[in-house]
Every structure is written in C-alpha cells, then in structure tokens.
Amino acid sequence: MWDKLTKQFGDVTVSLANSLRLDHAALTFKIFPLDSITIIPPPALSGFKATNKLKDSWMKEFVMLLPPGLPYTPEHSTVPPDSTGTLSGHESLDKSLNLFNWAINKASHCTLKPN
C-alpha cells in the first residue's frame, strides 16, 4: 500500500517566500490520482513477431491479398474486385488505404506469431 501511495506524490518543495505568514513555510507537491496515466502501466504489446525467416512467406501472402484495380495490385491477386462504383478522390484514397492496411493485417495474421 505504501508503495502505491508514494508513487502518487511528486517532488516536494519548501518555500518561505510563498508562505502566507512569516512563521510558516509553503509546501508544494503534485498529487497523481490512482487512475492517472502517469502511474498506469503501459498496455501489453499487441501485434505480431516478425522475423527474417518469415519475411518471404509474409510478402507472398501480402501480395496475394492486395485488391485488384489499384496501382500496386499484382495481376495474380486472389481478392475479387470490388464493385462499389466510382468514388471521389478522397473516398478512393481512403478506401485504398483501408484495403492496404487490411492486407497488411491479414498477411500478418496468416503468417506471423502473435506477440
């Protein structure tokens, strides 16, 4: 319990200049609540363990998952084309980035071990 309590208090400063009376001293310190982000441990790592020996299998899976019709899509992609129609420049870019991120995550899930 004491360990948690000491982590809640910051450095203490003593000042006669900031005191209210001549025969007193002002104590200044910061208090960090138990739910403060300063004392909450960081979250556990998530994601995948990438190693050089799995690089080729990951790249092969990734290339096969890229959606057709985009500038970086290989002809042998296994993902069927999407028939959503014509999109504006912003929508097209957003959709392309989402599909690209999906391919990264799916290839990682299929070929790499989780952290």
Secondary structure, DSSP 8 states (H G I E B T S, - for coil): -HHHHHHHB---EEESTTSSSTT--EEE--B--TT-TTTS------SEE--GGGHHHHHHHHHHHS-TTSTT--TT--S---------HHHHHHHHHHHHHHHHHHHHHHHSEE-
